[in-house]
Amino acid sequence: MSTLSLRLPNSIHRHIKEIAKREGVSINQFISSAVSEKISAINTEDYLLERAKRSNRNDFKEILRKVSKRKPLPGDEM
């Protein structure tokens, strides 16, 4: 485990303390979780961008042609 010295504006620190207390976790746990979520979001975006580069519009259209023609479910209308 590593130690990191972090400078935060007082307002952000106050919000972190309040939320961590409300969630029943330490400030360290809260920050670690928040950073982990951000890393996951960035990695997911990178993964999807790489997958998109390998995509093929004709394959996509072929898949869409296989979708049955029916009315949308309630709430799914355009």
N, C-alpha and C positions, 0 to 999 in steps of 0.2 A: 504494500500500500504506500502511496506517495502522499506527501504533505504539500499543500499549495497555499501560498499567501495570496489573498484576493482583496482588492479594494473595491468597495461598492458605495454608491451614493447612499446617504442615510435613509432616504425614502425607500429604496429597494430593500435595504437591510431590514427596515421596519416591517415591510410587507412579508418578507421571508420569515421573520420571527413569528408574525401573527399566523401565517398559513401553516408553518411547521407545528406550532402549538395546537392549532385547530385539528390538524391531521394526526397529532400524537406521535410525531417523529422529531428527531433532532434536526437542527439546521444543517448539519453535515449530510444527513440522510436525504433531506429535501433537495439540497443542491446537487448531490450525487445523482438522485433520481431525475432531476430536471435536465442535467447535462446528458444523462443516458438517453432520455427521450429525444433530445435535440440531435444527438449522434444517430439514433435510429431513424429519425425523419430525414436527415441528410443522406444517410446510406440508402434508404428506400428510394429517395428521389434519384440518386445516382444509378441505382439498379434499374429503375424504370426507364431512365434516359438511355441506358445501354441497351435494354430490351427494345426500345422504340427504334433505335438505329438498325436493328436486325429485322424490323418488320417489313412486310410486303403488302402494299395496298391491294394488289389483286387477290392475295390470299384472304385478306380481310373482307373484301367484297364477296368472295366465294362463301365464306362463313356466314355472312349476313343473308345471302340468298337462301340458306338452309332454314332460316327462321320462319316459322309458320306465320301466315297472315291471319291476324285476328285483332279484335278491338283491344285497346290497352285496358289494363285493370284500372279500377277507380283510383284516382290519385296519380296515375302514370300518364295521363293525357298531356299533350303539348299545349 
